[in-house]
Amino acid sequence: MPDFDDAVLKCFLDNQLQLFPEPVADTLDEAKDFLEEYMAVVVASVDEVIEYFEDEGIDMEGAVDDDILEADEVFDVGDGRYLIVEG
């Protein structure tokens, strides 16, 4: 199970509306429970984001790094890591 530290949880809380029409969590504990339930993942680099989408069979033909990082499912934690949540 991924380790959702406070930086990841806060990132999700602050930016959850990029993926969902209304908040799905109000506290760090609720965010952690939600992310665990939805099997979100934390990756350490842009390359790992790309690898994740390729492994999931998502067609990224012609997409560049910036396009991938702007996907609603991708949250920039701000420390080089990315949270990926499939809504």
HTML snippet that shows the backbone in 3Dmol.js (N, CA, C, O; Angstrom):
<script src="https://3Dmol.org/build/3Dmol-min.js"></script>
<div id="view" style="width:600px;height:400px;position:relative"></div>
<script>
const pdb = `
ATOM      1  N   MET A   1       0.853  -1.180   0.000  1.00  0.00           N
ATOM      2  CA  MET A   1       0.000   0.000   0.000  1.00  0.00           C
ATOM      3  C   MET A   1       0.898   1.243   0.000  1.00  0.00           C
ATOM      4  O   MET A   1       1.860   1.311   0.766  1.00  0.00           O
ATOM      5  N   PRO A   2       0.591   2.219  -0.852  1.00  0.00           N
ATOM      6  CA  PRO A   2       1.436   3.418  -0.919  1.00  0.00           C
ATOM      7  C   PRO A   2       1.453   4.170   0.411  1.00  0.00           C
ATOM      8  O   PRO A   2       0.506   4.120   1.195  1.00  0.00           O
ATOM      9  N   ASP A   3       2.541   4.850   0.627  1.00  0.00           N
ATOM     10  CA  ASP A   3       2.664   5.671   1.823  1.00  0.00           C
ATOM     11  C   ASP A   3       2.287   7.098   1.456  1.00  0.00           C
ATOM     12  O   ASP A   3       3.084   7.823   0.860  1.00  0.00           O
ATOM     13  N   PHE A   4       1.080   7.499   1.808  1.00  0.00           N
ATOM     14  CA  PHE A   4       0.614   8.850   1.528  1.00  0.00           C
ATOM     15  C   PHE A   4       1.016   9.753   2.690  1.00  0.00           C
ATOM     16  O   PHE A   4       0.328   9.811   3.709  1.00  0.00           O
ATOM     17  N   ASP A   5       2.141  10.461   2.525  1.00  0.00           N
ATOM     18  CA  ASP A   5       2.591  11.354   3.587  1.00  0.00           C
ATOM     19  C   ASP A   5       1.787  12.658   3.539  1.00  0.00           C
ATOM     20  O   ASP A   5       0.957  12.857   2.651  1.00  0.00           O
ATOM     21  N   ASP A   6       2.047  13.536   4.505  1.00  0.00           N
ATOM     22  CA  ASP A   6       1.267  14.774   4.615  1.00  0.00           C
ATOM     23  C   ASP A   6       1.372  15.646   3.370  1.00  0.00           C
ATOM     24  O   ASP A   6       0.394  16.291   2.993  1.00  0.00           O
ATOM     25  N   ALA A   7       2.531  15.681   2.726  1.00  0.00           N
ATOM     26  CA  ALA A   7       2.692  16.501   1.517  1.00  0.00           C
ATOM     27  C   ALA A   7       1.772  16.003   0.407  1.00  0.00           C
ATOM     28  O   ALA A   7       1.150  16.805  -0.290  1.00  0.00           O
ATOM     29  N   VAL A   8       1.684  14.698   0.240  1.00  0.00           N
ATOM     30  CA  VAL A   8       0.816  14.108  -0.781  1.00  0.00           C
ATOM     31  C   VAL A   8      -0.651  14.372  -0.432  1.00  0.00           C
ATOM     32  O   VAL A   8      -1.438  14.771  -1.291  1.00  0.00           O
ATOM     33  N   LEU A   9      -1.006  14.150   0.815  1.00  0.00           N
ATOM     34  CA  LEU A   9      -2.398  14.345   1.233  1.00  0.00           C
ATOM     35  C   LEU A   9      -2.818  15.800   1.097  1.00  0.00           C
ATOM     36  O   LEU A   9      -3.929  16.080   0.645  1.00  0.00           O
ATOM     37  N   LYS A  10      -1.957  16.724   1.476  1.00  0.00           N
ATOM     38  CA  LYS A  10      -2.274  18.145   1.366  1.00  0.00           C
ATOM     39  C   LYS A  10      -2.401  18.548  -0.098  1.00  0.00           C
ATOM     40  O   LYS A  10      -3.289  19.323  -0.452  1.00  0.00           O
ATOM     41  N   CYS A  11      -1.533  18.037  -0.939  1.00  0.00           N
ATOM     42  CA  CYS A  11      -1.608  18.307  -2.371  1.00  0.00           C
ATOM     43  C   CYS A  11      -2.968  17.871  -2.910  1.00  0.00           C
ATOM     44  O   CYS A  11      -3.608  18.612  -3.655  1.00  0.00           O
ATOM     45  N   PHE A  12      -3.405  16.682  -2.539  1.00  0.00           N
ATOM     46  CA  PHE A  12      -4.696  16.191  -3.001  1.00  0.00           C
ATOM     47  C   PHE A  12      -5.834  17.061  -2.477  1.00  0.00           C
ATOM     48  O   PHE A  12      -6.725  17.442  -3.236  1.00  0.00           O
ATOM     49  N   LEU A  13      -5.808  17.375  -1.195  1.00  0.00           N
ATOM     50  CA  LEU A  13      -6.872  18.209  -0.626  1.00  0.00           C
ATOM     51  C   LEU A  13      -6.953  19.558  -1.336  1.00  0.00           C
ATOM     52  O   LEU A  13      -8.043  20.035  -1.652  1.00  0.00           O
ATOM     53  N   ASP A  14      -5.800  20.168  -1.583  1.00  0.00           N
ATOM     54  CA  ASP A  14      -5.761  21.498  -2.188  1.00  0.00           C
ATOM     55  C   ASP A  14      -6.178  21.498  -3.655  1.00  0.00           C
ATOM     56  O   ASP A  14      -6.641  22.518  -4.166  1.00  0.00           O
ATOM     57  N   ASN A  15      -6.020  20.366  -4.334  1.00  0.00           N
ATOM     58  CA  ASN A  15      -6.228  20.330  -5.783  1.00  0.00           C
ATOM     59  C   ASN A  15      -7.284  19.334  -6.258  1.00  0.00           C
ATOM     60  O   ASN A  15      -7.409  19.100  -7.460  1.00  0.00           O
ATOM     61  N   GLN A  16      -8.042  18.745  -5.339  1.00  0.00           N
ATOM     62  CA  GLN A  16      -8.983  17.689  -5.711  1.00  0.00           C
ATOM     63  C   GLN A  16     -10.036  18.141  -6.726  1.00  0.00           C
ATOM     64  O   GLN A  16     -10.580  17.309  -7.452  1.00  0.00           O
ATOM     65  N   LEU A  17     -10.332  19.429  -6.789  1.00  0.00           N
ATOM     66  CA  LEU A  17     -11.356  19.903  -7.717  1.00  0.00           C
ATOM     67  C   LEU A  17     -10.894  19.863  -9.172  1.00  0.00           C
ATOM     68  O   LEU A  17     -11.700  20.058 -10.082  1.00  0.00           O
ATOM     69  N   GLN A  18      -9.605  19.611  -9.398  1.00  0.00           N
ATOM     70  CA  GLN A  18      -9.156  19.455 -10.789  1.00  0.00           C
ATOM     71  C   GLN A  18      -9.660  18.148 -11.377  1.00  0.00           C
ATOM     72  O   GLN A  18      -9.710  17.993 -12.597  1.00  0.00           O
ATOM     73  N   LEU A  19     -10.034  17.209 -10.519  1.00  0.00           N
ATOM     74  CA  LEU A  19     -10.492  15.896 -10.977  1.00  0.00           C
ATOM     75  C   LEU A  19     -11.965  15.655 -10.667  1.00  0.00           C
ATOM     76  O   LEU A  19     -12.659  14.990 -11.436  1.00  0.00           O
ATOM     77  N   PHE A  20     -12.439  16.180  -9.570  1.00  0.00           N
ATOM     78  CA  PHE A  20     -13.802  15.928  -9.116  1.00  0.00           C
ATOM     79  C   PHE A  20     -14.604  17.226  -9.084  1.00  0.00           C
ATOM     80  O   PHE A  20     -14.043  18.283  -8.797  1.00  0.00           O
ATOM     81  N   PRO A  21     -15.917  17.168  -9.375  1.00  0.00           N
ATOM     82  CA  PRO A  21     -16.728  18.382  -9.415  1.00  0.00           C
ATOM     83  C   PRO A  21     -16.980  19.009  -8.043  1.00  0.00           C
ATOM     84  O   PRO A  21     -17.318  20.188  -7.943  1.00  0.00           O
ATOM     85  N   GLU A  22     -16.812  18.218  -7.001  1.00  0.00           N
ATOM     86  CA  GLU A  22     -16.962  18.736  -5.642  1.00  0.00           C
ATOM     87  C   GLU A  22     -15.979  17.994  -4.745  1.00  0.00           C
ATOM     88  O   GLU A  22     -15.532  16.900  -5.089  1.00  0.00           O
ATOM     89  N   PRO A  23     -15.638  18.577  -3.597  1.00  0.00           N
ATOM     90  CA  PRO A  23     -14.652  17.929  -2.722  1.00  0.00           C
ATOM     91  C   PRO A  23     -15.082  16.523  -2.298  1.00  0.00           C
ATOM     92  O   PRO A  23     -16.248  16.269  -1.996  1.00  0.00           O
ATOM     93  N   VAL A  24     -14.095  15.621  -2.286  1.00  0.00           N
ATOM     94  CA  VAL A  24     -14.345  14.251  -1.840  1.00  0.00           C
ATOM     95  C   VAL A  24     -13.732  13.993  -0.470  1.00  0.00           C
ATOM     96  O   VAL A  24     -13.972  12.950   0.138  1.00  0.00           O
ATOM     97  N   ALA A  25     -12.934  14.953   0.019  1.00  0.00           N
ATOM     98  CA  ALA A  25     -12.293  14.822   1.329  1.00  0.00           C
ATOM     99  C   ALA A  25     -12.081  16.219   1.902  1.00  0.00           C
ATOM    100  O   ALA A  25     -11.819  17.175   1.172  1.00  0.00           O
ATOM    101  N   ASP A  26     -12.200  16.315   3.232  1.00  0.00           N
ATOM    102  CA  ASP A  26     -12.006  17.602   3.913  1.00  0.00           C
ATOM    103  C   ASP A  26     -10.828  17.598   4.880  1.00  0.00           C
ATOM    104  O   ASP A  26     -10.342  18.658   5.275  1.00  0.00           O
ATOM    105  N   THR A  27     -10.371  16.413   5.259  1.00  0.00           N
ATOM    106  CA  THR A  27      -9.275  16.304   6.216  1.00  0.00           C
ATOM    107  C   THR A  27      -8.187  15.397   5.646  1.00  0.00           C
ATOM    108  O   THR A  27      -8.410  14.691   4.663  1.00  0.00           O
ATOM    109  N   LEU A  28      -7.015  15.421   6.267  1.00  0.00           N
ATOM    110  CA  LEU A  28      -5.944  14.535   5.829  1.00  0.00           C
ATOM    111  C   LEU A  28      -6.348  13.071   5.948  1.00  0.00           C
ATOM    112  O   LEU A  28      -6.033  12.269   5.069  1.00  0.00           O
ATOM    113  N   ASP A  29      -7.041  12.716   7.024  1.00  0.00           N
ATOM    114  CA  ASP A  29      -7.478  11.326   7.211  1.00  0.00           C
ATOM    115  C   ASP A  29      -8.469  10.904   6.122  1.00  0.00           C
ATOM    116  O   ASP A  29      -8.381   9.801   5.584  1.00  0.00           O
ATOM    117  N   GLU A  30      -9.420  11.802   5.803  1.00  0.00           N
ATOM    118  CA  GLU A  30     -10.382  11.487   4.745  1.00  0.00           C
ATOM    119  C   GLU A  30      -9.666  11.350   3.399  1.00  0.00           C
ATOM    120  O   GLU A  30      -9.994  10.469   2.605  1.00  0.00           O
ATOM    121  N   ALA A  31      -8.694  12.218   3.148  1.00  0.00           N
ATOM    122  CA  ALA A  31      -7.931  12.148   1.896  1.00  0.00           C
ATOM    123  C   ALA A  31      -7.194  10.818   1.812  1.00  0.00           C
ATOM    124  O   ALA A  31      -7.201  10.166   0.768  1.00  0.00           O
ATOM    125  N   LYS A  32      -6.558  10.414   2.907  1.00  0.00           N
ATOM    126  CA  LYS A  32      -5.823   9.140   2.916  1.00  0.00           C
ATOM    127  C   LYS A  32      -6.765   7.976   2.644  1.00  0.00           C
ATOM    128  O   LYS A  32      -6.456   7.105   1.831  1.00  0.00           O
ATOM    129  N   ASP A  33      -7.904   7.955   3.315  1.00  0.00           N
ATOM    130  CA  ASP A  33      -8.877   6.874   3.107  1.00  0.00           C
ATOM    131  C   ASP A  33      -9.337   6.845   1.654  1.00  0.00           C
ATOM    132  O   ASP A  33      -9.428   5.777   1.050  1.00  0.00           O
ATOM    133  N   PHE A  34      -9.628   8.017   1.093  1.00  0.00           N
ATOM    134  CA  PHE A  34     -10.089   8.092  -0.293  1.00  0.00           C
ATOM    135  C   PHE A  34      -9.023   7.573  -1.249  1.00  0.00           C
ATOM    136  O   PHE A  34      -9.312   6.766  -2.133  1.00  0.00           O
ATOM    137  N   LEU A  35      -7.795   8.037  -1.071  1.00  0.00           N
ATOM    138  CA  LEU A  35      -6.711   7.633  -1.974  1.00  0.00           C
ATOM    139  C   LEU A  35      -6.424   6.140  -1.878  1.00  0.00           C
ATOM    140  O   LEU A  35      -6.136   5.496  -2.887  1.00  0.00           O
ATOM    141  N   GLU A  36      -6.500   5.593  -0.679  1.00  0.00           N
ATOM    142  CA  GLU A  36      -6.306   4.146  -0.521  1.00  0.00           C
ATOM    143  C   GLU A  36      -7.426   3.375  -1.209  1.00  0.00           C
ATOM    144  O   GLU A  36      -7.175   2.368  -1.870  1.00  0.00           O
ATOM    145  N   GLU A  37      -8.664   3.847  -1.055  1.00  0.00           N
ATOM    146  CA  GLU A  37      -9.808   3.169  -1.661  1.00  0.00           C
ATOM    147  C   GLU A  37      -9.717   3.184  -3.188  1.00  0.00           C
ATOM    148  O   GLU A  37     -10.064   2.205  -3.849  1.00  0.00           O
ATOM    149  N   TYR A  38      -9.247   4.302  -3.737  1.00  0.00           N
ATOM    150  CA  TYR A  38      -9.153   4.430  -5.191  1.00  0.00           C
ATOM    151  C   TYR A  38      -7.813   3.947  -5.747  1.00  0.00           C
ATOM    152  O   TYR A  38      -7.522   4.120  -6.930  1.00  0.00           O
ATOM    153  N   MET A  39      -7.012   3.347  -4.885  1.00  0.00           N
ATOM    154  CA  MET A  39      -5.727   2.777  -5.281  1.00  0.00           C
ATOM    155  C   MET A  39      -4.852   3.784  -6.031  1.00  0.00           C
ATOM    156  O   MET A  39      -4.232   3.461  -7.043  1.00  0.00           O
ATOM    157  N   ALA A  40      -4.821   4.997  -5.514  1.00  0.00           N
ATOM    158  CA  ALA A  40      -3.954   6.024  -6.080  1.00  0.00           C
ATOM    159  C   ALA A  40      -2.503   5.609  -5.886  1.00  0.00           C
ATOM    160  O   ALA A  40      -2.187   4.794  -5.018  1.00  0.00           O
ATOM    161  N   VAL A  41      -1.627   6.176  -6.702  1.00  0.00           N
ATOM    162  CA  VAL A  41      -0.213   5.862  -6.594  1.00  0.00           C
ATOM    163  C   VAL A  41       0.603   7.151  -6.553  1.00  0.00           C
ATOM    164  O   VAL A  41       0.208   8.181  -7.100  1.00  0.00           O
ATOM    165  N   VAL A  42       1.735   7.062  -5.898  1.00  0.00           N
ATOM    166  CA  VAL A  42       2.698   8.159  -5.879  1.00  0.00           C
ATOM    167  C   VAL A  42       3.924   7.688  -6.633  1.00  0.00           C
ATOM    168  O   VAL A  42       4.466   6.619  -6.349  1.00  0.00           O
ATOM    169  N   VAL A  43       4.363   8.492  -7.598  1.00  0.00           N
ATOM    170  CA  VAL A  43       5.557   8.145  -8.367  1.00  0.00           C
ATOM    171  C   VAL A  43       6.586   9.251  -8.197  1.00  0.00           C
ATOM    172  O   VAL A  43       6.258  10.378  -7.825  1.00  0.00           O
ATOM    173  N   ALA A  44       7.842   8.904  -8.478  1.00  0.00           N
ATOM    174  CA  ALA A  44       8.954   9.788  -8.132  1.00  0.00           C
ATOM    175  C   ALA A  44       9.431  10.688  -9.262  1.00  0.00           C
ATOM    176  O   ALA A  44      10.321  11.512  -9.055  1.00  0.00           O
ATOM    177  N   SER A  45       8.847  10.542 -10.470  1.00  0.00           N
ATOM    178  CA  SER A  45       9.354  11.352 -11.575  1.00  0.00           C
ATOM    179  C   SER A  45       8.351  11.385 -12.727  1.00  0.00           C
ATOM    180  O   SER A  45       7.389  10.618 -12.764  1.00  0.00           O
ATOM    181  N   VAL A  46       8.604  12.294 -13.661  1.00  0.00           N
ATOM    182  CA  VAL A  46       7.790  12.369 -14.876  1.00  0.00           C
ATOM    183  C   VAL A  46       7.861  11.045 -15.630  1.00  0.00           C
ATOM    184  O   VAL A  46       6.849  10.563 -16.140  1.00  0.00           O
ATOM    185  N   ASP A  47       9.055  10.458 -15.700  1.00  0.00           N
ATOM    186  CA  ASP A  47       9.212   9.184 -16.396  1.00  0.00           C
ATOM    187  C   ASP A  47       8.316   8.103 -15.793  1.00  0.00           C
ATOM    188  O   ASP A  47       7.760   7.276 -16.515  1.00  0.00           O
ATOM    189  N   GLU A  48       8.180   8.114 -14.470  1.00  0.00           N
ATOM    190  CA  GLU A  48       7.329   7.120 -13.820  1.00  0.00           C
ATOM    191  C   GLU A  48       5.852   7.391 -14.081  1.00  0.00           C
ATOM    192  O   GLU A  48       5.052   6.457 -14.126  1.00  0.00           O
ATOM    193  N   VAL A  49       5.477   8.672 -14.257  1.00  0.00           N
ATOM    194  CA  VAL A  49       4.098   8.992 -14.640  1.00  0.00           C
ATOM    195  C   VAL A  49       3.814   8.386 -16.008  1.00  0.00           C
ATOM    196  O   VAL A  49       2.786   7.740 -16.209  1.00  0.00           O
ATOM    197  N   ILE A  50       4.735   8.600 -16.950  1.00  0.00           N
ATOM    198  CA  ILE A  50       4.589   8.072 -18.302  1.00  0.00           C
ATOM    199  C   ILE A  50       4.509   6.547 -18.277  1.00  0.00           C
ATOM    200  O   ILE A  50       3.663   5.946 -18.939  1.00  0.00           O
ATOM    201  N   GLU A  51       5.399   5.935 -17.506  1.00  0.00           N
ATOM    202  CA  GLU A  51       5.413   4.473 -17.387  1.00  0.00           C
ATOM    203  C   GLU A  51       4.090   3.962 -16.826  1.00  0.00           C
ATOM    204  O   GLU A  51       3.569   2.946 -17.286  1.00  0.00           O
ATOM    205  N   TYR A  52       3.545   4.667 -15.829  1.00  0.00           N
ATOM    206  CA  TYR A  52       2.274   4.268 -15.233  1.00  0.00           C
ATOM    207  C   TYR A  52       1.177   4.251 -16.293  1.00  0.00           C
ATOM    208  O   TYR A  52       0.437   3.274 -16.407  1.00  0.00           O
ATOM    209  N   PHE A  53       1.069   5.336 -17.072  1.00  0.00           N
ATOM    210  CA  PHE A  53       0.029   5.407 -18.101  1.00  0.00           C
ATOM    211  C   PHE A  53       0.226   4.335 -19.163  1.00  0.00           C
ATOM    212  O   PHE A  53      -0.747   3.753 -19.644  1.00  0.00           O
ATOM    213  N   GLU A  54       1.464   4.071 -19.531  1.00  0.00           N
ATOM    214  CA  GLU A  54       1.735   3.007 -20.505  1.00  0.00           C
ATOM    215  C   GLU A  54       1.318   1.653 -19.946  1.00  0.00           C
ATOM    216  O   GLU A  54       0.704   0.850 -20.649  1.00  0.00           O
ATOM    217  N   ASP A  55       1.653   1.398 -18.670  1.00  0.00           N
ATOM    218  CA  ASP A  55       1.280   0.126 -18.038  1.00  0.00           C
ATOM    219  C   ASP A  55      -0.228  -0.044 -17.958  1.00  0.00           C
ATOM    220  O   ASP A  55      -0.735  -1.163 -18.024  1.00  0.00           O
ATOM    221  N   GLU A  56      -0.951   1.074 -17.815  1.00  0.00           N
ATOM    222  CA  GLU A  56      -2.409   1.028 -17.727  1.00  0.00           C
ATOM    223  C   GLU A  56      -3.060   0.932 -19.107  1.00  0.00           C
ATOM    224  O   GLU A  56      -4.279   0.803 -19.220  1.00  0.00           O
ATOM    225  N   GLY A  57      -2.234   0.998 -20.154  1.00  0.00           N
ATOM    226  CA  GLY A  57      -2.759   0.878 -21.508  1.00  0.00           C
ATOM    227  C   GLY A  57      -3.410   2.137 -22.026  1.00  0.00           C
ATOM    228  O   GLY A  57      -4.214   2.083 -22.957  1.00  0.00           O
ATOM    229  N   ILE A  58      -3.073   3.272 -21.437  1.00  0.00           N
ATOM    230  CA  ILE A  58      -3.636   4.545 -21.875  1.00  0.00           C
ATOM    231  C   ILE A  58      -2.819   5.055 -23.052  1.00  0.00           C
ATOM    232  O   ILE A  58      -1.597   5.174 -22.968  1.00  0.00           O
ATOM    233  N   ASP A  59      -3.500   5.354 -24.143  1.00  0.00           N
ATOM    234  CA  ASP A  59      -2.833   5.783 -25.376  1.00  0.00           C
ATOM    235  C   ASP A  59      -2.303   7.200 -25.200  1.00  0.00           C
ATOM    236  O   ASP A  59      -3.062   8.143 -24.978  1.00  0.00           O
ATOM    237  N   MET A  60      -0.987   7.326 -25.304  1.00  0.00           N
ATOM    238  CA  MET A  60      -0.349   8.634 -25.167  1.00  0.00           C
ATOM    239  C   MET A  60       0.405   8.995 -26.435  1.00  0.00           C
ATOM    240  O   MET A  60       1.335   9.802 -26.402  1.00  0.00           O
ATOM    241  N   GLU A  61       0.012   8.408 -27.535  1.00  0.00           N
ATOM    242  CA  GLU A  61       0.667   8.654 -28.820  1.00  0.00           C
ATOM    243  C   GLU A  61       0.739  10.151 -29.079  1.00  0.00           C
ATOM    244  O   GLU A  61      -0.286  10.832 -29.122  1.00  0.00           O
ATOM    245  N   GLY A  62       1.950  10.659 -29.252  1.00  0.00           N
ATOM    246  CA  GLY A  62       2.140  12.063 -29.569  1.00  0.00           C
ATOM    247  C   GLY A  62       2.101  12.990 -28.365  1.00  0.00           C
ATOM    248  O   GLY A  62       2.369  14.184 -28.502  1.00  0.00           O
ATOM    249  N   ALA A  63       1.777  12.473 -27.199  1.00  0.00           N
ATOM    250  CA  ALA A  63       1.725  13.323 -26.003  1.00  0.00           C
ATOM    251  C   ALA A  63       3.148  13.629 -25.533  1.00  0.00           C
ATOM    252  O   ALA A  63       4.027  12.768 -25.568  1.00  0.00           O
ATOM    253  N   VAL A  64       3.349  14.837 -25.104  1.00  0.00           N
ATOM    254  CA  VAL A  64       4.635  15.221 -24.539  1.00  0.00           C
ATOM    255  C   VAL A  64       4.487  15.292 -23.026  1.00  0.00           C
ATOM    256  O   VAL A  64       3.375  15.257 -22.499  1.00  0.00           O
ATOM    257  N   ASP A  65       5.610  15.393 -22.340  1.00  0.00           N
ATOM    258  CA  ASP A  65       5.586  15.389 -20.880  1.00  0.00           C
ATOM    259  C   ASP A  65       4.588  16.391 -20.312  1.00  0.00           C
ATOM    260  O   ASP A  65       3.841  16.072 -19.387  1.00  0.00           O
ATOM    261  N   ASP A  66       4.575  17.614 -20.872  1.00  0.00           N
ATOM    262  CA  ASP A  66       3.674  18.644 -20.352  1.00  0.00           C
ATOM    263  C   ASP A  66       2.217  18.229 -20.478  1.00  0.00           C
ATOM    264  O   ASP A  66       1.417  18.493 -19.580  1.00  0.00           O
ATOM    265  N   ASP A  67       1.862  17.575 -21.599  1.00  0.00           N
ATOM    266  CA  ASP A  67       0.480  17.119 -21.784  1.00  0.00           C
ATOM    267  C   ASP A  67       0.106  16.099 -20.717  1.00  0.00           C
ATOM    268  O   ASP A  67      -0.985  16.149 -20.150  1.00  0.00           O
ATOM    269  N   ILE A  68       1.005  15.190 -20.457  1.00  0.00           N
ATOM    270  CA  ILE A  68       0.744  14.136 -19.486  1.00  0.00           C
ATOM    271  C   ILE A  68       0.599  14.720 -18.081  1.00  0.00           C
ATOM    272  O   ILE A  68      -0.277  14.312 -17.318  1.00  0.00           O
ATOM    273  N   LEU A  69       1.457  15.667 -17.752  1.00  0.00           N
ATOM    274  CA  LEU A  69       1.406  16.266 -16.414  1.00  0.00           C
ATOM    275  C   LEU A  69       0.188  17.155 -16.219  1.00  0.00           C
ATOM    276  O   LEU A  69      -0.183  17.455 -15.084  1.00  0.00           O
ATOM    277  N   GLU A  70      -0.440  17.580 -17.313  1.00  0.00           N
ATOM    278  CA  GLU A  70      -1.640  18.403 -17.216  1.00  0.00           C
ATOM    279  C   GLU A  70      -2.914  17.556 -17.157  1.00  0.00           C
ATOM    280  O   GLU A  70      -4.011  18.103 -17.041  1.00  0.00           O
ATOM    281  N   ALA A  71      -2.783  16.247 -17.234  1.00  0.00           N
ATOM    282  CA  ALA A  71      -3.954  15.380 -17.123  1.00  0.00           C
ATOM    283  C   ALA A  71      -4.599  15.584 -15.755  1.00  0.00           C
ATOM    284  O   ALA A  71      -3.907  15.755 -14.751  1.00  0.00           O
ATOM    285  N   ASP A  72      -5.933  15.566 -15.726  1.00  0.00           N
ATOM    286  CA  ASP A  72      -6.652  15.793 -14.468  1.00  0.00           C
ATOM    287  C   ASP A  72      -6.262  14.814 -13.384  1.00  0.00           C
ATOM    288  O   ASP A  72      -6.333  15.135 -12.198  1.00  0.00           O
ATOM    289  N   GLU A  73      -5.846  13.612 -13.782  1.00  0.00           N
ATOM    290  CA  GLU A  73      -5.522  12.555 -12.824  1.00  0.00           C
ATOM    291  C   GLU A  73      -4.162  12.730 -12.164  1.00  0.00           C
ATOM    292  O   GLU A  73      -3.850  12.033 -11.199  1.00  0.00           O
ATOM    293  N   VAL A  74      -3.348  13.654 -12.674  1.00  0.00           N
ATOM    294  CA  VAL A  74      -1.975  13.817 -12.203  1.00  0.00           C
ATOM    295  C   VAL A  74      -1.876  15.068 -11.329  1.00  0.00           C
ATOM    296  O   VAL A  74      -2.227  16.171 -11.750  1.00  0.00           O
ATOM    297  N   PHE A  75      -1.396  14.871 -10.116  1.00  0.00           N
ATOM    298  CA  PHE A  75      -1.230  15.961  -9.158  1.00  0.00           C
ATOM    299  C   PHE A  75       0.261  16.124  -8.869  1.00  0.00           C
ATOM    300  O   PHE A  75       0.929  15.168  -8.473  1.00  0.00           O
ATOM    301  N   ASP A  76       0.776  17.326  -9.067  1.00  0.00           N
ATOM    302  CA  ASP A  76       2.180  17.623  -8.790  1.00  0.00           C
ATOM    303  C   ASP A  76       2.329  17.916  -7.305  1.00  0.00           C
ATOM    304  O   ASP A  76       1.852  18.939  -6.813  1.00  0.00           O
ATOM    305  N   VAL A  77       2.995  17.013  -6.597  1.00  0.00           N
ATOM    306  CA  VAL A  77       3.157  17.169  -5.146  1.00  0.00           C
ATOM    307  C   VAL A  77       4.046  18.371  -4.832  1.00  0.00           C
ATOM    308  O   VAL A  77       3.921  18.979  -3.769  1.00  0.00           O
ATOM    309  N   GLY A  78       4.936  18.709  -5.750  1.00  0.00           N
ATOM    310  CA  GLY A  78       5.766  19.890  -5.572  1.00  0.00           C
ATOM    311  C   GLY A  78       7.195  19.587  -5.153  1.00  0.00           C
ATOM    312  O   GLY A  78       8.022  20.493  -5.054  1.00  0.00           O
ATOM    313  N   ASP A  79       7.484  18.331  -4.909  1.00  0.00           N
ATOM    314  CA  ASP A  79       8.833  17.950  -4.486  1.00  0.00           C
ATOM    315  C   ASP A  79       9.460  16.963  -5.479  1.00  0.00           C
ATOM    316  O   ASP A  79      10.390  16.231  -5.142  1.00  0.00           O
ATOM    317  N   GLY A  80       8.936  16.960  -6.701  1.00  0.00           N
ATOM    318  CA  GLY A  80       9.425  16.035  -7.714  1.00  0.00           C
ATOM    319  C   GLY A  80       8.568  14.793  -7.851  1.00  0.00           C
ATOM    320  O   GLY A  80       8.703  14.047  -8.821  1.00  0.00           O
ATOM    321  N   ARG A  81       7.686  14.564  -6.885  1.00  0.00           N
ATOM    322  CA  ARG A  81       6.798  13.406  -6.934  1.00  0.00           C
ATOM    323  C   ARG A  81       5.444  13.802  -7.539  1.00  0.00           C
ATOM    324  O   ARG A  81       5.067  14.974  -7.567  1.00  0.00           O
ATOM    325  N   TYR A  82       4.741  12.791  -8.014  1.00  0.00           N
ATOM    326  CA  TYR A  82       3.418  13.008  -8.584  1.00  0.00           C
ATOM    327  C   TYR A  82       2.451  11.988  -8.010  1.00  0.00           C
ATOM    328  O   TYR A  82       2.780  10.813  -7.851  1.00  0.00           O
ATOM    329  N   LEU A  83       1.261  12.458  -7.706  1.00  0.00           N
ATOM    330  CA  LEU A  83       0.164  11.605  -7.258  1.00  0.00           C
ATOM    331  C   LEU A  83      -0.723  11.349  -8.464  1.00  0.00           C
ATOM    332  O   LEU A  83      -1.096  12.285  -9.172  1.00  0.00           O
ATOM    333  N   ILE A  84      -1.065  10.087  -8.704  1.00  0.00           N
ATOM    334  CA  ILE A  84      -1.956   9.736  -9.801  1.00  0.00           C
ATOM    335  C   ILE A  84      -3.206   9.117  -9.207  1.00  0.00           C
ATOM    336  O   ILE A  84      -3.149   8.109  -8.503  1.00  0.00           O
ATOM    337  N   VAL A  85      -4.353   9.748  -9.510  1.00  0.00           N
ATOM    338  CA  VAL A  85      -5.648   9.300  -8.991  1.00  0.00           C
ATOM    339  C   VAL A  85      -6.560   9.062 -10.184  1.00  0.00           C
ATOM    340  O   VAL A  85      -6.818   9.982 -10.962  1.00  0.00           O
ATOM    341  N   GLU A  86      -7.043   7.856 -10.333  1.00  0.00           N
ATOM    342  CA  GLU A  86      -7.980   7.591 -11.419  1.00  0.00           C
ATOM    343  C   GLU A  86      -9.395   7.815 -10.911  1.00  0.00           C
ATOM    344  O   GLU A  86      -9.894   7.074 -10.064  1.00  0.00           O
ATOM    345  N   GLY A  87     -10.032   8.851 -11.443  1.00  0.00           N
ATOM    346  CA  GLY A  87     -11.396   9.200 -11.020  1.00  0.00           C
ATOM    347  C   GLY A  87     -12.370   8.323 -11.688  1.00  0.00           C
ATOM    348  O   GLY A  87     -13.574   8.454 -11.467  1.00  0.00           O
TER     349      GLY A  87
END
`;
const viewer = $3Dmol.createViewer("view");
viewer.addModel(pdb, "pdb");
viewer.setStyle({}, {cartoon: {color: "spectrum"}});
viewer.zoomTo();
viewer.render();
</script>
